[in-house]
């Protein structure tokens, strides 16, 4: 119970000292897990978490969505789409 309280206190101190929340919680989780087990399993857990999040389908779709938007804007299709949407809105009234 004391270790958990120290973890919460450390997390709040890091967050209130303007460390980004994700980094603060990652550091506290890594140090806490290393304290409870050993450094080697903590590094293994950190490596698997990084691999799993980078191989996520959801995170791989976001850059492709932005790339498609850049292609559409570069080709000038976006202006045509806005004009078509504005024309269809005017005829609906």
PAZAPA-4460 file (N, C-alpha, C; in steps of 0.05 Angstrom, whole numbers, plus 32768, in hexadecimal, padded with zeros to 4 digits):
% residues 93
    n_x    n_y    n_z   ca_x   ca_y   ca_z    c_x    c_y    c_z   seq   type   mol
   8010   7FE8   8000   8000   8000   8000   8011   8019   8000     1      X     A
   8027   8018   800E   8039   802F   800F   8047   8033   7FF4     2      X     A
   804D   801E   7FE7   805A   8020   7FCD   8047   802D   7FB8     3      X     A
   802E   8025   7FB9   801A   8031   7FA7   8016   804E   7FAD     4      X     A
   8016   8056   7FC7   8014   8072   7FCE   802C   8082   7FC5     5      X     A
   8043   8076   7FC7   805B   8084   7FBD   805A   8087   7F9E     6      X     A
   804F   8073   7F91   804D   8074   7F74   803A   808B   7F6C     7      X     A
   8023   808C   7F79   8010   80A2   7F74   801C   80BD   7F7A     8      X     A
   802A   80BF   7F90   8037   80D9   7F97   804C   80E0   7F82     9      X     A
   805C   80CD   7F79   8070   80D2   7F65   8063   80DB   7F4B    10      X     A
   804E   80CE   7F43   8040   80D5   7F2B   8035   80F1   7F2C    11      X     A
   8028   80F8   7F42   801D   8113   7F46   8033   8128   7F46    12      X     A
   804A   8122   7F53   8060   8135   7F53   806B   813A   7F37    13      X     A
   806E   8124   7F27   8077   8127   7F0C   8063   8136   7EFB    14      X     A
   804A   8130   7EFE   8035   813E   7EEE   8034   815C   7EF5    15      X     A
   8035   8162   7F0E   8033   817E   7F16   804D   818D   7F11    16      X     A
   8063   817F   7F0C   807C   818C   7F03   807D   818F   7EE5    17      X     A
   8066   818C   7ED8   8062   8191   7EBB   8070   817C   7EA9    18      X     A
   8074   8164   7EB3   807C   814D   7EA3   8063   8143   7E95    19      X     A
   8064   813D   7E7B   804C   8132   7E6E   8041   8119   7E7C    20      X     A
   8027   8117   7E7D   801A   8102   7E8D   8023   80E6   7E84    21      X     A
   8025   80E2   7E6A   802C   80C7   7E60   8048   80BF   7E6A    22      X     A
   805B   80D3   7E69   8076   80CD   7E71   8077   80C9   7E8F    23      X     A
   8069   80DA   7E9E   8069   80D7   7EBC   805E   80BC   7EC4    24      X     A
   8048   80B4   7EB9   803D   809A   7EC1   804E   8083   7EB7    25      X     A
   805B   8086   7EA0   806C   8071   7E96   8085   806D   7EA8    26      X     A
   8090   8083   7EB0   80A7   8082   7EC2   80A0   8076   7EDD    27      X     A
   808A   807E   7EE8   8081   8074   7F02   807B   8056   7EFF    28      X     A
   806D   804E   7EEA   8067   8032   7EE6   8080   8021   7EE2    29      X     A
   8093   802B   7ED3   80AB   801C   7ECE   80BB   8019   7EE7    30      X     A
   80BF   802F   7EF6   80CE   802E   7F0F   80C0   801C   7F24    31      X     A
   80A5   801E   7F25   8097   800D   7F38   8099   7FF0   7F31    32      X     A
   8096   7FE9   7F18   8098   7FCD   7F0F   80B5   7FC3   7F13    33      X     A
   80C8   7FD4   7F0E   80E4   7FCC   7F12   80EA   7FC8   7F30    34      X     A
   80DD   7FD8   7F41   80E1   7FD5   7F5E   80D4   7FBB   7F68    35      X     A
   80BD   7FB4   7F5C   80AE   7F9C   7F65   80BB   7F82   7F5B    36      X     A
   80C6   7F83   7F42   80D1   7F6A   7F37   80EF   7F6D   7F34    37      X     A
   80F7   7F78   7F1D   8113   7F7C   7F17   8114   7F8E   7EFE    38      X     A
   812C   7F97   7EF7   812E   7FAA   7EE1   812A   7F9B   7EC6    39      X     A
   8133   7F82   7EC4   8131   7F74   7EAB   8114   7F6F   7EA2    40      X     A
   8102   7F66   7EB3   80E6   7F64   7EAB   80D9   7F7F   7EA5    41      X     A
   80E2   7F93   7EB2   80D8   7FAE   7EAD   80DF   7FB8   7E91    42      X     A
   80F8   7FB3   7E89   8101   7FBA   7E6F   80F3   7FAA   7E59    43      X     A
   80EE   7F90   7E5F   80DF   7F7F   7E4D   80C3   7F89   7E49    44      X     A
   80B6   7F91   7E5F   809A   7F9B   7E5E   809A   7FB5   7E4E    45      X     A
   80AE   7FC6   7E52   80B0   7FE0   7E44   80B3   7FDB   7E26    46      X     A
   80C4   7FC7   7E1E   80C8   7FC1   7E02   80AE   7FB6   7DF5    47      X     A
   80A0   7FA4   7E03   8087   7F99   7DF8   8072   7FAF   7DF5    48      X     A
   8070   7FC1   7E09   805C   7FD6   7E07   8062   7FE9   7DF0    49      X     A
   807B   7FEF   7DEB   8083   8000   7DD4   807D   7FF2   7DBA    50      X     A
   8083   7FD8   7DB8   807D   7FC9   7DA0   8060   7FC7   7D9B    51      X     A
   8050   7FC0   7DAF   8034   7FBD   7DAC   8026   7FD7   7DA3    52      X     A
   802E   7FED   7DAF   8022   8007   7DA7   802A   8010   7D8C    53      X     A
   8042   800A   7D83   804B   8012   7D69   803F   8000   7D53    54      X     A
   8038   7FE7   7D5A   802C   7FD5   7D46   800E   7FD6   7D46    55      X     A
   8002   7FE8   7D55   7FE5   7FEA   7D57   7FD9   7FF4   7D3D    56      X     A
   7FC3   7FE7   7D35   7FB6   7FEF   7D1C   7FAB   800B   7D1D    57      X     A
   7FA0   8013   7D34   7F95   802D   7D37   7FAA   8043   7D33    58      X     A
   7FC1   803F   7D3F   7FD6   8053   7D3C   7FE2   8053   7D20    59      X     A
   7FE0   803E   7D11   7FEB   803D   7CF6   7FD9   804B   7CE2    60      X     A
   7FBF   804D   7CE9   7FAC   8059   7CD7   7FAD   8077   7CD7    61      X     A
   7FB5   8083   7CED   7FB5   80A0   7CF0   7FC8   80AD   7CDC    62      X     A
   7FE1   80A4   7CD9   7FF3   80B1   7CC5   7FE9   80AD   7CA8    63      X     A
   7FDD   8096   7CA3   7FD2   8092   7C88   7FBA   80A4   7C82    64      X     A
   7FAA   80AA   7C96   7F94   80BC   7C93   7F9E   80D9   7C8D    65      X     A
   7FB3   80E1   7C9B   7FBF   80FB   7C97   7FCC   80FC   7C7B    66      X     A
   7FD9   80E7   7C73   7FE5   80E5   7C58   7FD0   80E8   7C42    67      X     A
   7FBA   80DA   7C46   7FA4   80DB   7C32   7F99   80F8   7C31    68      X     A
   7F96   8105   7C48   7F8D   8121   7C48   7FA1   8133   7C39    69      X     A
   7FBA   812E   7C3C   7FCE   813E   7C2D   7FCD   8139   7C0F    70      X     A
   7FC9   8121   7C07   7FC5   811B   7BEA   7FAD   8129   7BDF    71      X     A
   7F97   8128   7BEE   7F7E   8135   7BE4   7F81   8153   7BE3    72      X     A
   7F8E   815F   7BF7   7F92   817C   7BF6   7FA5   8184   7BE0    73      X     A
   7FBA   8174   7BDC   7FCD   817A   7BC7   7FC1   8177   7BAB    74      X     A
   7FAF   8165   7BA7   7FA2   8161   7B8D   7F8C   8176   7B88    75      X     A
   7F84   8184   7B9C   7F6F   8198   7B98   7F53   818D   7B9A    76      X     A
   7F51   8174   7BA2   7F36   8168   7BA3   7F26   8173   7BBB    77      X     A
   7F34   817B   7BD0   7F26   8185   7BE8   7F16   819E   7BE1    78      X     A
   7F20   81B0   7BD1   7F10   81C8   7BC9   7EF7   81C0   7BBA    79      X     A
   7EFA   81AC   7BA8   7EE2   81A3   7B99   7ECE   8196   7BAB    80      X     A
   7ED7   8187   7BBF   7EC5   817A   7BD2   7EB6   818F   7BE2    81      X     A
   7EC3   81A4   7BEB   7EB6   81B9   7BFA   7EA2   81C8   7BE9    82      X     A
   7EA9   81CE   7BD0   7E96   81DB   7BBE   7E7D   81CA   7BB9    83      X     A
   7E81   81B0   7BB6   7E6B   819D   7BB1   7E59   819C   7BCA    84      X     A
   7E65   819B   7BE1   7E56   8199   7BFA   7E46   81B3   7BFE    85      X     A
   7E52   81CA   7BF8   7E44   81E3   7BFB   7E2D   81E6   7BE7    86      X     A
   7E31   81DB   7BCE   7E1B   81DC   7BBA   7E04   81CA   7BC2    87      X     A
   7E0A   81B2   7BCD   7DF5   81A0   7BD5   7DE6   81AA   7BED    88      X     A
   7DF4   81B9   7BFE   7DE6   81C5   7C16   7DD3   81DB   7C0D    89      X     A
   7DDB   81EA   7BF8   7DCA   8200   7BEF   7DB1   81F5   7BE1    90      X     A
   7DB3   81DE   7BD4   7D9C   81D3   7BC6   7D89   81C5   7BDA    91      X     A
   7D93   81BD   7BF1   7D82   81B0   7C05   7D6F   81C3   7C13    92      X     A
   7D75   81DC   7C14   7D65   81EF   7C22   7D4E   81F7   7C13    93      X     A
***
